[in-house]
Each structure stands twice: as structure tokens, then as C-alpha cells.
Amino acid sequence: MKRPRTHRAWKRLDRVRRRLGLDRNELRREIDHTQWTIGFVMLVVYLAVAPPVSVRAGEAAYHAGLRSERNQAATRHQVLATVARIKTSNGPYGQDDTYLTWTAPDGTSRTAATAVQPSDKPGSQRLVWVNEAGRPTTKPKVGSQTVSDAAFATGTVAGVTGAPFLVVYLLVRRRCDRRRAELWEQSWERLDRRRIN
């Protein structure tokens, strides 16, 4: 008979609890409690430091993104460009290019190569994003990009903030593991002496 999922979930949680040292196991040595205490203190410090620092970084990235959105919306616009010619590459790894021409705000004629679109034919027209100088550019940043950039900044800072804590804990654990091995050796030596006597 299959056990219910909740029972298996509790078993897993109990295993994690014991692995973290959150039990009253009499076989645990003083060094185990020391390691657990250091790890717990470091976790508490990380949880106190990381959220405000990460939120600040996310807010800074968000406000920078909003400024960028406003700036790009004010300085970028679309122009109607004409397909002058299409350059076809003969090589296996070559890329076909469409050469577009349009008139810049100052009245000069501009030409630029872009990736070919299915609707491109010599003489056809399509919209192109240009900057204040009339040079081709990407379309202005939108709100969803700003939000994703802010979320990425928040997560990155949280990870970077946690890295030193993790490194220090791993060093502490390594030292504790060595001490545990020494204690085991001492215990075996005492046991061997008793057997000999």
C-alpha cells in the first residue's frame, strides 16, 4: 500500500531537520553543536543583511531603467526606410543583409545594413528605429525590461552578498570535519587500549 504524499513530505523534512542538527541526538559531539551554532548565526546575519541590500540594488536598477526609458522614448523614433538592395551571401555561414536608405532629421540621406526580413524586396519599405543623429538603433526600452533588469539586479546582489558567508561556513565546516576525524581517532585509540588491557 502506498503511503500518502504528506507522510513522505514529513519524512523528508524530518531528514533535513536531523541533517541540519536540529534534533536532540546524544551522539552529537560538542564540535557538531559549534558548527551548527556558527552556521545558524551566519544565516541570521545573512538574512538581516541581504534583503535590504538586495532591495536597494533592485530599486536603483529600477530607477535607472525608468530614466533610460524616458530618455530613449524622447530621443528615438521610427522612420520609413526603403530597401535599396539585398546582399546575398554565398558561404555556408554567411548572413544575408538588407541595405536600407532613409532621410535623417537634418535632411541628409542615410544608408545602413540590417538583417533580412521575409518581406524585404528592393523598393519595399519598412519602419526603422533611429536616434537623434539619425543613426539606426534599437527600439526604446519598455517597462517589462526595466522590471526584469531590477529583478535580476536584486537576485544577483542577494547571491553576491551570500557568497562570503557560504565560503566562511565551508571553511568552518572543513575545520570541524578535521576536528571530528581527530576525535574519532582518539576514541578508537582509547577503545584499542581497553581491549589490550
C-alpha angles and dihedrals in degrees: 000000000000118000116233118263092244090059091052091047091053090049090053092048090049090051090051090047092053092044090054090052096247094139138083096248109162091205091068113107128220089259090059091054091046092052091047092049093049091048092048093049091049091050091051091049091048092050089050095048107033103057098054093042092047093047091050091051091048092050091049091050091047094051091045088051092051090052090049091049092052093045094048093045089054097045104035127069140160125257130189107249128191123223104241098180143334119233112208119204117222098198124092092243098035125119126225115233132204116212111213129192128199141153118260122222090261090057098254120133115246132197129191138167119235136169114285118258122204092247094052115121127152107276095020120120136225139170119262130188114235134178129231091281091053094250121138115264141158122281116271119280115264132212096259090058091051091051093048091048090051092048090049091050091049093050094044093051091047089053095044091048091052096047097079091047090051093048092049091047091050090051090049090048091050090052091047091049090054091049090049090052090050091050091050090051091050091049092051091048091053090048092050091050091052091051091050092048 
